[in-house]
Structure formats: C-alpha cells, structure tokens
Amino acid sequence: MSGGGAGRPREGGRAEGSGPPAIAEIDALAERWLGAWTAAGEEGFAACCTGDVSYEDPLARVPLAGVAALEGHARRLRSAFPDGAVERTAPALHRGEHACIPWRLTGTHRGDLAMLPATDESLDLQGLHYLELSDGLVRRARGFVDLYDGATQLGLLPERGGLGEAALLLLRGFGLRR
C-alpha cells in the first residue's frame, strides 16, 4: 500500500485527511471485506485493509497482525468450510472512523479446523465485525460470533436448556440450574 501525502488517494482506499467515509464508501468496503473471507481473490484483504491491520475473533488463538496473517486465518476457515458463504444481514452502521458489519455464515464443516476434525454438519451462524478505519481502509477489526451455537450446530456441544447442558454445567462445577 502506498502511503501518499495529505489529500492524495491511497491504493485501495481514499484520500488521506479527507474526513470520515460516506455510507457508499462503507458499503463498498463491507463488500470487499466480506468477499475476502470467502474467496481468495486477487487482492483479498489487501484491497480493504491497511498493511498493518490487526484482527481478533474467538477462533483466532492470538491477535493477528498484518494482511498475511489475516489471509492465513481466512484460508483455514475456507478450508474447513469449502462451500462457506458470508453475506451481510443488515446495512453497515458507521460513525466517523468506526463501522459495524453484521453478517451470516453458512457452510458445511468438511475440513479440519484447529484440533476439530470435519463433522460434515451444516452451519448457519450470525456474527458481526467492528471495524476501526484509517483513510477508508480497515486498520483494526474484531469479530464476534456465538461459538456455543456453532459448536451445537456441529454436534460438538449439547443444545442449550437440555439435560446435556445441565450435565455439562454440573461437571464444570456450576451446579444445577432451575
């Protein structure tokens, strides 16, 4: 990415120092961001992130730094869910240099993910990404998703509110819930 001086356009972004992005720019950024998760395109995250982007989510064991680390994380998710699709579930919200993108992930768990072998179960998860922007590009992102719901859908944990969950909580030392 080229830095450019004040007022000059940045590669893949917008003119530096030109104020917060407009909603059309946020929508375009959201499309590039979500597209980078499901397709290893020519530009991927480089088209929507600063070179020093930082990223966190419940599946990333440690905070990730840089486009290459983020792309590696997405590649592992694409490998685990080769038919995975990510779509926006609502318009992006933004204020100043911050944005929130709600999304939905659908796919089938056909590849290993960390220490979890493929389950061949379908997944339908809702989540969101909070983004901190710099010159119209993602500088920092945090992903939020209900991992318990995902693990339940994959058959790894018992349904909420059932006897299985009560037994699991009892084993963890939480006692019985009423």
C-alpha positions in Angstrom: 0.0 0.0 0.0 1.3 3.4 -0.8 1.1 6.0 2.0 0.7 9.1 -0.1 0.6 12.6 1.3 -2.3 14.5 2.8 -5.2 14.7 0.3 -3.6 12.2 -2.2 -5.5 9.0 -2.8 -4.2 5.8 -1.3 -4.2 2.5 -3.2 -7.5 0.7 -2.5 -8.6 3.4 -0.1 -9.5 7.1 -0.2 -7.7 10.4 0.0 -5.8 10.8 3.3 -7.1 13.5 5.6 -10.4 13.9 3.7 -12.6 13.2 6.7 -14.8 10.2 7.6 -16.0 7.9 4.9 -19.5 8.3 3.4 -22.1 5.5 3.6 -21.5 4.5 0.0 -17.8 4.1 0.8 -18.6 2.0 3.9 -20.9 -0.2 1.8 -18.2 -0.8 -0.8 -15.7 -1.5 1.9 -18.1 -4.0 3.6 -18.5 -5.9 0.3 -14.7 -6.1 -0.2 -14.2 -7.2 3.5 -16.9 -9.9 3.4 -15.7 -11.1 0.0 -12.2 -11.5 1.2 -13.4 -14.0 3.8 -14.9 -16.4 1.3 -12.9 -16.0 -1.9 -9.1 -15.9 -2.1 -9.4 -13.2 -4.8 -6.5 -11.4 -6.5 -6.5 -8.7 -3.8 -8.4 -10.2 -0.9 -7.7 -8.3 2.3 -5.1 -6.1 0.6 -8.0 -4.4 -1.2 -9.7 -3.4 2.0 -7.1 -3.3 4.8 -4.1 -1.3 5.8 -0.8 -3.2 5.7 -0.6 -3.3 9.5 -4.2 -4.4 10.1 -4.8 -6.1 13.4 -7.6 -8.7 13.9 -9.2 -10.6 16.7 -12.1 -13.1 16.9 -13.0 -16.1 19.0 -11.3 -18.6 16.6 -8.0 -16.7 16.4 -5.9 -18.0 19.2 -3.9 -14.8 19.4 -4.5 -11.3 17.9 -3.4 -11.3 14.3 -1.2 -8.6 12.8 -0.8 -7.8 9.1 -2.6 -8.8 5.9 -0.7 -12.1 5.5 -1.8 -13.3 9.0 -5.4 -12.3 8.4 -5.4 -14.1 5.0 -3.9 -17.2 6.6 -6.7 -17.2 9.2 -9.4 -16.8 6.5 -7.7 -19.6 4.4 -8.0 -22.0 7.3 -11.7 -21.2 7.7 -12.2 -21.5 3.9 -10.5 -24.9 4.1 -12.8 -26.1 6.9 -15.9 -24.7 5.2 -15.2 -25.0 1.5 -18.8 -24.2 0.5 -18.9 -21.3 3.0 -20.7 -18.1 2.1 -20.7 -14.9 4.0 -23.4 -12.3 3.4 -24.5 -9.1 5.0 -27.6 -9.3 7.1 -28.2 -5.6 7.5 -26.7 -2.4 6.3 -23.4 -1.5 7.8 -23.5 1.1 10.6 -20.8 3.7 10.9 -19.8 6.8 12.7 -16.7 8.6 11.9 -13.8 6.2 11.5 -15.7 3.2 13.0 -18.1 0.7 11.4 -20.1 -2.4 12.3 -20.9 -5.0 9.7 -23.5 -7.7 10.6 -23.1 -10.9 8.7 -24.2 -14.5 8.3 -22.0 -17.5 7.6 -23.4 -20.6 6.0 -21.5 -23.7 5.0 -20.7 -27.4 5.7 -17.8 -28.4 8.0 -15.8 -30.6 5.6 -12.3 -29.9 6.7 -10.3 -29.9 10.0 -10.4 -26.7 12.0 -7.7 -26.4 14.6 -8.0 -29.7 16.5 -11.6 -30.4 15.4 -12.0 -33.0 12.7 -14.6 -32.4 10.0 -18.1 -33.2 11.1 -19.9 -32.9 7.8 -22.6 -30.8 9.6 -24.2 -27.6 8.3 -23.6 -24.3 10.0 -25.7 -21.2 9.9 -24.1 -18.5 12.2 -24.8 -14.8 12.7 -22.0 -12.5 13.7 -20.5 -9.1 13.3 -17.3 -7.3 12.7 -16.5 -4.0 14.4 -14.0 -2.1 12.3 -11.7 0.8 13.0 -10.9 2.6 9.8 -7.9 4.6 8.6 -8.2 6.5 5.3 -11.2 4.3 4.3 -9.4 1.0 5.0 -9.7 -1.4 7.8 -6.9 -0.8 10.4 -8.3 -2.9 13.2 -11.2 -5.4 13.3 -12.8 -7.5 16.0 -15.2 -10.4 15.1 -18.0 -11.6 17.3 -19.9 -14.8 17.0 -21.7 -17.2 19.3 -19.2 -20.2 19.4 -21.6 -22.2 21.6 -24.3 -22.0 19.0 -21.8 -23.0 16.3 -20.5 -25.9 18.4 -24.1 -27.1 19.0 -24.9 -27.0 15.2 -21.7 -29.0 14.5 -22.8 -31.6 17.1 -19.9 -30.8 19.4 -21.8 -29.5 22.4 -25.4 -30.2 23.7 -28.3 -27.9 23.0 -29.0 -25.1 25.4 -31.5 -25.7 28.1 -31.5 -29.5 27.8 -30.3 -32.3 30.1 -26.9 -32.4 28.2 -26.2 -28.8 29.0 -27.2 -29.3 32.7 -24.8 -32.3 32.9 -22.0 -30.3 31.3 -22.5 -27.4 33.7 -22.6 -29.8 36.7 -19.3 -31.3 35.5 -17.8 -27.8 35.3 -18.9 -27.1 38.9 -21.7 -24.7 38.3 -24.4 -26.9 39.9 -27.9 -27.4 38.6 -29.8 -24.6 37.0 -33.5 -24.3 37.7 
